[in-house]
Each structure stands twice: as structure tokens, then as C-alpha cells.
Amino acid sequence: MSLLLGLLVAAIVLFVAFGPILRRGAPKIVLDGSAFRDKSGRLDFRNPHLVDLEALERLYADPELQASNHWDTATVDSMLNTLHNKRSFEAWARTALVGVRRKDDAVVGIATLGVENTRDRKGLSIGLQMLPEHRGEGLATELLAAMITSTRAMTDGPIWIGTSITNHAITHMMSSLGYVPEPSASPYRAPNGTLVESYWYRVGVDAPPPVFNNG
């Protein structure tokens, strides 16, 4: 296994794309990932459907994902409750994109929107989670680029992505997409109360679009 591939495997397990995953006050926009389809070699992008529930339940119940994102029990319960409430699910799904592998229609991961309202950051934030069996395949970059592109098309306000400063693979991914972190940022307070030293990236229309080459 190459050093880069090894880093990417660790990245998807440890990926902390900060921002609430499921919460009240979600932005009143509807994402459409179809415009990015021709740029991706392996994935289609769409809003989550009820048929995706089994995959999403497995994702949010994954202990590694919960630990790496510092989620507490209340956060996980809130996510699962939203998935199981049809009205809440439909409202939330409009602000999320799943990546679906073309060759077998498998859901590989999900990108979601949250709201940032701290001293340093105001606007939307993007979170990204990959199913365990699809980590380390390079699909996260495609899904993240599609999510950034789709969100930029719907708002001219600030959009943020955050990750732990020790997550070198994710900082490499962000660099490969053409982004550099803000010069300084206060630590992120995770749902379980942990303070995480973090890098934050501007990815809205006040920054360049993502640089993505599927070749």
C-alpha cells in the first residue's frame, strides 16, 4: 500500500468535517448534484431517498465514525430520529447529497449541510461521512467536490469545511481541491464537549471553485 493510499484510508475513518449533521434550523435550499455528474468518473449524486435508510443507519451507528467526529449519544440519537421521521427526513434530505456508485448503485457516503454561527465563522458548513466498506477508495474527494459545487450554486454566502489539524490526509485532500486553511481559527467544540484544534477552509463563492480531475 502506498503512503498516500494509506493516508487516505486513515482519512476516511478519521474525517472530521465539522458542522452539525442533523439539526433544526437547516438552510432552506435544495441541493442538486446532477451538474457534477459528468466530472465524476464513478459516482452519481442525488438527495437521500427512503431506500437509503439502511445504509445511513449503518453509517451513523459506526463506532469509528462516532469516535472520530466526537459525537455523543444524544447526537447519534438525534440523527437516527431524523432518519425515522418521514417529515424530518424529507426536510433534511433536501440539504444533503449521497454518492451512488454507478456500477452497482451502492451508496458510498453522504455530504450534509450545517450552520456555523461562531465568532470566527458564520454561514453554512459541509460535513462528509463515508460508509466503512467504501473508505480508502478515493470516492470521498469526488463526493466532497460535488457537494462544494452544488452548495456554491445555491448560495452566495460563506461556506466552510473544518477538520482536525492532525488529519493530514484530509488537509491533503483539501489542498488537492485547491483550498488552503484560514490563517487562524478558534478550536471547534464537538458535540461531546471536546475542544478540537482545527483547520477551517472557505469554499463558498468568496473562494475559487474546487479543482477536480477524475483522470
N, C-alpha and C positions, 0 to 999 in steps of 0.2 A: 504493500500500500504506500503510495507516495505521501510525502509530508503534507501536501496541500489537501489530498483526499482525506487524510487522517484528521486534519483540522476541520474540514467540512463536516465529517461525521460528528465530531465533538460539538460543532457549532449548532447543528440542528437539535441536538439533545439539550444544549445549554442556552439556546437562543432566548434572550430576554428582550423582546421588542415591547418596550414598556407602553402602557396605555391601557385603560380599562377594556376588558374583553366584552363583557355584557353589562350594561348599566342603564339606568334611567337617564333621560335627557339626551339620548342618542341623536346625532345630527339628522336633520330632516332632508336627506338626499338619498338618491337611489343610484347605486353603482352599476356600471355596465362594463364587463371585461371583454366584450366581443372585439373591441377595436384593437386589442393587443394580440389577438389570436394568430395573425399572420407572422408576428415576430417571434412566436414561441415554436420551437420545433417539436415539443412533446405534449403540451398541455392545452386544454380549453379552460376558459374562466367564466364562471357564472355565479349568480347568487345561490346560497344554500337552499335546498329543497327538503321537504319532509322525508324523502327517500334517503337523505344523507344522515339521518338521526343516529343510526347505529355507529357509523364511522365517527361522528362528532362526539358521541357519548364515550367511545373508547379513547378518543384523543384527550378529552378533558379529565378522564379518570386515570390517565397515565401518571404514575407516581414520579417518574423522572421529570416530566413536564411541569408538574405541580411544584416540585422542589426547585427547579431551575428558575421558575418565574416567581418563587416566593409566595405562592398562593396559600391562603389559609382555608380552613374547612368552609367558612361562610362564603368565600368567593367561589369555590367549586360548587357548592350547593346552589348559589345564585345562577351560575351558568347552566347547570342541569335543569333547574326550574324553568329557566327561559326556554330551553330546548323543548320542554314538555308542555308548555303553554302555547297553544296554537296562535293566539293573537300576539303574544310577546315574540314568539319565534318569527312570525311574518314581518313584524316591525324591525326586529334586529337583522333579519336576513337581507333587507334592502341595503344595509351598510356593510355587508361582508361579501367576500368572494372566495369560493372554493376553487382549487386547482384540480382538474379532472384529467387523468392520463388518457390520451386518445386511444391507445392500443387496446385498452380493456375497460374504459370508463371508471377506473378506480379513483376515488377521492384521495388525494395525496396530502392535502393540508388546507388550511384556511387562513385568510388575512382579514382582519377586523379593524373597525374604527372605534376610537375612544375620544374623550375630550380632555385636553390639557388646560388647566387653569391655575398655574403656579406663578410665583414671582418671576421666574425665568422664562416660562413657556405658556403661551395661550394659543388655542386653536385645536386642531384635530391631531390625533396620534394614531399611528398604524401599529397593530400587533400581528405577529405571524407565528403560527404553530403548525408543525408538520407531524403527520402520523408516524409512529415509530418505524414501521416497515418501509417508509419512504424517505427516511433520513439518510443523508450521505449520497444521494443520487444526483445532486445538483439541481433539483427541481425547485428548491426554495428561492433561488435567485430569480427564476422565471416568474414564480408567483408574486414575489415582492415587487419586481419591476412592473408587472401588470397592475398590481394594487396601487402603486405610486401613480402610474399613468392614468388609471381610471379615476382616482381621487382628485388629481390635478384638473381633470376635465370637468369636475362638478363644482369646484370651489376655487376662488382666488385668494382665500385666506391661508394662514400658516398651517403647514402640515409637518409633523415631527415623527422621527423614529429614534428610539433610545435603546442602548444596550450596555451591559456591564463593561467597564474598561478592561477587564481581564478576558473578555471574549474576543480573542484575536481573530478568530475565523470570521466572525460577523463584521468586525471592523474591516477585514479584508474584503468581504462581500460588498459592504457599502462603498469602499474605495473603488472596487471594480465597476460599480454602477455610477461612479463619478462624483461621490459625495465625500465631504470632509466634515469632521465634527465641529460644533461651535467651540470657540476658544475656552469657555468656562461654563459650568452648569452646577447647580446645587445637587446633592445626592438625591436619588429617587427613593421615596418611601413606598416600599412594596405593600401589597395587601396585608401581609402578616406583620407589618410594622418594621421590617428590616430596612435599614438605610443602605442603599447600594450606590457605590461610586459609579458614575455612568458617563457615557458619551451620548450626546444628542445631535441629531442631524436634521437640518431643514431640507425638506424635499418638496415643498409646495412650489407655486409659480414664482416665488421670490428666489428660487434656486433653479439650476438647469434641469431639464428632463433626464431621466435615467439613461445611461449609456448601456445598451444591451445588444449583444451579438450572439445569436444562438449557434453560430458556427464555431 
